[in-house]
Amino acid sequence: MKPALANLEVFAATLLELARQDSDLLVVTSDSRGSAKLAPFAKAAPGQIVEVGIAEQNLVGIAAGLSAAGKNVFAVSPACFLTARSLEQIKNDVCYSDRPVSVIGISAGVSYGALGTTHHSLHDFAVLRAIHNITIVAPADNFETREAVKAAAALETPVYLRFGKKTMPHLPRVVPGFEFGKACLVRPGKDISFIACGETVGPALAAAELLAGDGIECRVISMHTIKPLDEKAVLEAARETRGVITVEEHSVHGGLGEACASLLLQSGVQARFKIVGFPDVHTVNGSQPEIFQHNGIDGPGLAATAKKLFSQ
Amino acid sequence: MLTEPELLRKSVQYRKDLLQLIKTAKAGHTGGDLSCLDILNVLYNRVLRVSPETFKSPDRDYYIQSKGHCAEALFVVLADRGFFPKSDLQTLNQFGSHYIGHPTRDVNGVEQNTGALGHGLAVAVGIALAGKIDRRDYRVFVLLGDGELAEGSNWEAAMTAAHYRLDNLVAIVDRNGLQITGSTEDVCQLAPLDEKFAAFGFEVRRCDGNDVGDLVQTLGEVPFRPGKPSLILAKTKKGKGVSFMENVAKWHHKVPSDEEYSQAMAELEAAATALK
């Protein structure tokens, strides 16, 4: 697969394009413009970036106020702080108050690697899923990132976009187009389904390629929107293949996997099913690829999980 | 725009409306409602450039009630100003009603959902900042409880307000000195609030927050200094206007008994008569 750019770079470039077309678009940062790749934005559109300092609660409260006065606001901060320290502002000032702010969690999951648990966000899907009135999106590659940023700017309700730092491969698209709440089919297959999101779609696709060598054809779905979930895509995967494996850079509790499990169980659909994510233990130290490998979120690890499920 | 004698009579009428509302709903933050009612009276009847007709105008003045638990006081004033029929308030706290124990935008005239403390100032800063960016001349008024100033988010927002030189922002502290546990100074010392806000970059004025004349004068002078956000430290009495409720912490959210209600209304009737 051809390497492309980090999703964050595409996010920042897309935002600048949008800002040039919409003078009401504002970016709010908490000393985070560098990590968010927004330094070029700040240089090109200095009147459309608001700095609040290292103060995430303030960031979201002010974003809600700017939105109340008619601004199209992107509130940008590391996902670990944004969805923990300022969770109450997201819940009350944005979601409950119907302010269509785009909440942008950067360097999400374990992107910060060896900086440790303080900088990891393995809880954000879980906490936000339980809050009404917010769309939750983890784009997988540059295409999904660009489309998600454009869709977020146009959305009239709150949205959370989650981006990692890694350079992402261009993923193949079986069906063109992008829409919140509608999964992207990355690879067709009839044996096992991988339902992944964000930076775990790449490893799922790598596993599918390994398994193809063993005659196992895997379906790979980029479930970029965790909420609202594309229920049809999940149900079809369970009905049309022999097992479903969900993959996420998130705790196994409360994320994509449990959303799919809940849907299947409540729909009366029985399927062989496995949630791959981060177990409920202190996160091991290391780089993002090392932590992924440790937790079986790489091509060989996911292929082994699939074989085990396939042989059940 | 009401004259000062009219404002005085209005304050008494609001207190009667408020107690009736709380008695009917069997719930409310009686003490704090009474402490901030004169501030709301002067804001809505003398200061704010907003009406039911202009509520959606991009040039209106904004009012954010950060101390959201005193929603009943706000509802009484909004109803009187014609934002919704007074009869709507009969549904306060009832199943399915928009009129609940905290302000929500489902109620006409309410700008922002509040209730969790320490949120209003940052939202007000955002609105004020948008006004500066768009070169609009609206002002943003935000009412803060003193107890809620223990929330650190207020101080984050205060720094930003000064940094962006938001002289279109007016923060008013309802300084009644009591919170649910007791004296604010015993719970976690707030004083000296004037020096603290001044150090954070606000231009600070003190006033008597239960004296409509003082409020009219003080609010009439905002911004106190060009390029700086304004802060009014409004000294108030929790439970103001009813003798046995004044400065008594237990009235934070106590509902009067039938006897207490009769006595309170008798006191307010006497106050109204004295103003005729």
Interface residues (C-beta under 8 A of the other chain):
Chain A: L26 G47 V50 V52 G53 A55 Q57 N58 V60 G61 I62 A63 A64 G65 L66 S67 A68 A69 G70 K71 E88 Q89 N92 D93 Y96 S97 D98
Chain B: P58 Y62 R105 E111 Q112 N113 T114 G115 A116 G118 H119 L121 A122 V123 A124 V125 G126 I127 A128 L129 A130 G131 I133 D134 G152 S153 E156 A157 M159 T160 H163
